[in-house]
Amino acid sequence: SEHLQWCQDAFARHLGAGLGRAARTRKTAQLTAICDPTTWRILREDLELTPAQTRSALTEMALAVLG
């Protein structure tokens, strides 16, 4: 999908050769879910976070995956 390709491109330097195949697959899946528009909608609309709060929440989740 375009979204998966975007995530792979956006996080390429974090998903490089230093990771084994299983770790790369897992981290790609995690980052793809974090960056999904539905995740954004849940944070912004359902949970009514501000744009800044949403950005912080997404960043914190991505940083946790990236370690």
N, C-alpha and C positions, 0 to 999 in steps of 0.2 A: 504494500500500500504506500501511498505518498507520505502518510504520516510516519510510518516505520522508516522509510528512506530518509526523511527529514531528521528523525532522531538519530539514526546511524551517522548521518553527515554532521549534525550539530555536536555530537559527543564523540566523534571519531578519535580524537586524541586521548580520550579516557577509555576507549574500548579497543586499544591497540594490542600489539604483540605481547605486551607484558602479562596479559590475561590468558588463561587457558580457555579452551572452547566453551566449557560449561559455564564458567564465570562470565564470559563475554555474552553468551546467550541470556543468562539470568539478568545481568545488568542492562542489556538492551531491552528486555521485556519490562523491567522495572521502570526504566526511564521513559519508555513508550507509554506506559500507563500513567505515569506522573504528568507527562506533557499532553495527555489526551484532552481534547476540548470538553469532554464530559466532566473530567476532574475539575477543570476551571469553572464550569457551570455550577457544579455542586458547591464549590467554595464561594463563588460570587453570589449566586442566586439563592440556592437552598440555605446556605449557612450565613449569607449576607455579610461576607467579609468585604472590606474596602479593597480597592485595587492594590494598595500598598500591602495590606495584610495577605492578600492572595499571592502576590509576588513573593513575599517572605515565606509563606507556607510552601509554595512550589520550590523555591530555592533551597529551603531547609531539607525537603524530601530528596531533592536531587543530590545535594551535598552528602546526605547520609548514604545514598547508594554509591556515590563516587568515592567516598571514604577519604 
